[in-house]
Amino acid sequence: MKYQIFYEKEALKELNKLETSISRRIIKKIDEMSRNSSSCDIKKLKASNDYRLRVGDYRILFLFDKDSIKILKIGHRQQIYN
């Protein structure tokens, strides 16, 4: 099953601020996750209903829905959880 991807404005802003090579890796990983989520490093966050996807030193916070994924935040691992 392929999930439809939606981005929050904040997530798109952060993605556009990153170096091109990093943003390409992140977009590629999000696309991979939308096709086959079981092959990615996904963990549910303890304090919320959010999930996180790891791409090197960067994290993608998102929500799963029935047939969609909503990207909430994208950022470096030291700053994403603040």
N, C-alpha and C positions, 0 to 999 in steps of 0.2 A: 504494500500500500504506500502510495506517495502522499506525503502531507503537503498542504499548501502553506507557504511561508508568509508571515506578516511581520513588518518591522515597526517598532515604536520610533517616533522622531528622534528621541535621545540616542537610540541604538544606531540609527543611520548617521547622526552627527559624529558619534565616536568612531564609527567605521571609516568615515571620510577623513578624519584627522590622522589615521594611521598611515604608516608607510605603505606604498602600493603592494610590495611583496607580502606583507603581513595581512593586509586586507584581502588579497587574493586567496591566501591560505584559509582565512576565516570563511570567506564565501564558499570556497570549495568544500570545506568541512560541513557547513550548514546544508549545502546541497546534498552531500553524501548522507547526512542525518535525515533529510527529508525523504530519501529513498529507502534507507535501511538503518533505522535508529539503533538496532541491536549491535551494529558493528562499531559504534562510536563510544568514546569514554564519557558516558552520561551518568550523572549522579543527582539524586533528589536532595535538595537542601533541607536540613533538619527543621529550621525555624519557619518555613513557609511552604507554599505549594509549588515554588519555582524549581527548575532543574538547571544544571550547569553542564556545559560542554567545554572540554579543555582542548585548546589549540596552542601547544607550546606554553609560553608564559602568559597567554591571553585566555580569558574566560568569556563565555557567552551565557547569559542568563535568559531563560525562556520558560514558557508555559506550554504544556501539551494540551490540546483539545481533541475532540473526537477525530477530526480530519484536518487539523491545522496545527501549526507551531507559531507562537507569537514570540518574537525576539524582543526582549525587554531592555537589556543592557549588553554592551560589549566593552571590554577594557582589560587592562593589565591586572594580573592576579593580586598585586599589592593594593590596588585601589578599587576593584570592582565591588567588594563586599561592604564598602563604607556607605 
